């Protein structure tokens, strides 16, 4: 990329978080709390690295941040290969770029 002075530079890109898509939980009085706990429980297996934060994005998507790119990749593989479903629906997950 080039900045306003036409100098070349490299964008610092991190892949330290994943996006879990289309996580739908039935409406309850404490739906938001219940949903957060259920999404966090997806990452509680022994083979899954610990996450730093888990937050609702929009359209039933969640951003889950990890310490390193390697941890995010391990969690991505864990969800795709070990967990696979959420309430009987296949989990849709992506390892997304985070620009710094």
Protein Blocks (a to p, Z undefined) as FASTA:
>chain_A
ZZfkopacddddddfbccdehiacdddfklmmmmmmmmmmmmmcfklccdfbdcdfbehi
acdddfblklmmmmmmmmmmmnopgghiacddddddddZZ
